[in-house]
Amino acid sequence: MRTSEVLPGITRLWFPGVDNNAYRLEGAEATLIDCGPPAKGNGPVLPPDHVRGVRTIAITHHHADHTGRLAATAAATEATVFGHAGDAGIIREGTPRPRGRSSSLFGKVLLAMGGKPVPIDAAPIHVEVGDDEELPGGLRALHTPGHTAGHTAYLWPEHGGVLFVGDAAANMFRHLGIAPINEDEPAARTSFARLAELPFTTACFGHGSPIRGSAASRFRRALERTEFLLHYQPQISLRTGQVVGAEALLRWRRGDIAVVPPGDPEGPKLVWFTGAVTSSGDFDAKTLAFEPHDQVRSGIASNICDMFVTGLKARHDAR
Ligand SMILES: [Zn+2]
């Protein structure tokens, strides 16, 4: 494990073996965010300097690389451990962590390399924290499901806002986006869009390097690159009652003010697109064109939160 200072009072604890991070904050109370992967054999918990005086441990999610040393660290510090109810049961039982799915090649490779999930030590969650609740020390919990059902990010108001993202996003290989593996990828995208709206200047990730300065605008730019989603709506034959296909709804999410319903004359219209339906059922959009084109490029369209473009009839087998 190696350590570095992100900002005064924020230490990054980096575990190179699995390239992930935990953090120690020196606030009104010393706080740990996550505890790193399981130690090898009966190896030490986190080094004494990093657990000394810790009163609060905030857990982002149940995955072993974030909670592997939680049981030992909680015992060593007698800190209060906070986590969301959606992940608390798995952490308390120490059962093998369920693995997510991925629609990306990188995620599929990671899943293939990951091997069989193994149980890790059962660990406490003393307080089940809900969305928008404040923890001792001033962290604000943000329920951001998708990577796991109970995933929670934490916003610290110091230094202009520091967002502890957990795995609600990753900043790896110079790419900022949702994590490559998720239990519920559409929910992960919605959570990412929510985070992009928050006031913060620094982002600290479960995986990848921190972003210092203008981090929120980096999130918003990343969102603009990934704002098109495809959802399927089954089509059922009234005669036979059988599912005969699916209608593809291309959803344009901008994550800000309003929803523009289909056919709204004020909304930009998708006039053509190219792309392909992937084997996982997602739509991999290559190009999309809108009319009037300059509306989309100007600030007008930035007031649009959602646009559903219906009528893209995909002959896609019902899954
Ligand atoms: Zn994870």
Residues whose N, C-alpha, C, O or C-beta is under 5 A from the ligand:
A	BS01	ZN	H63 D167
